Amino acid sequence: MISLNKTTLVAACFIAGVSTSAVAIENQKTMCTHGGQSRVIEVVYSTDNNVPCEVQYTKAEGTKTLWSAQNKVGYCENKAAEFVAKQEGWGWSCELVSAKEETAAQ
């Protein structure tokens, strides 16, 4: 039986959401909430490829770029997944949000 830890599972979800087709790659956004506060951890792609990419972290004070990659495919997705797991370890509830869900909520 194969067992995956939470970080590996989240990273796999991020990577599974990334396509290498000619269609623009959709940013990967995770919303985390705790005690009425919210945080956003997002993998942002600046082209139609998996790199370059950035991991952006948004909270009430603003947005910061935590990590970036110019040519290492999967780096941003893995760093974001590790950070999501860390947030959950601190008691935050995190959920991957698709662009379709965001559009429907607006």
HELIX and SHEET records of a PDB file:
HELIX    1   1 LYS A    6  ALA A   16  1                                  11    
HELIX    2   2 TYR A   75  GLY A   89  1                                  15    
HELIX    3   3 ALA A   99  ALA A  105  1                                   7    
SHEET    1   A 5 GLY A  62  ALA A  69  0                                        
SHEET    2   A 5 CYS A  53  LYS A  59 -1                                        
SHEET    3   A 5 GLN A  37  TYR A  45 -1                                        
SHEET    4   A 5 GLN A  28  HIS A  34 -1                                        
SHEET    5   A 5 SER A  93  VAL A  97 -1                                        
END                                                                             
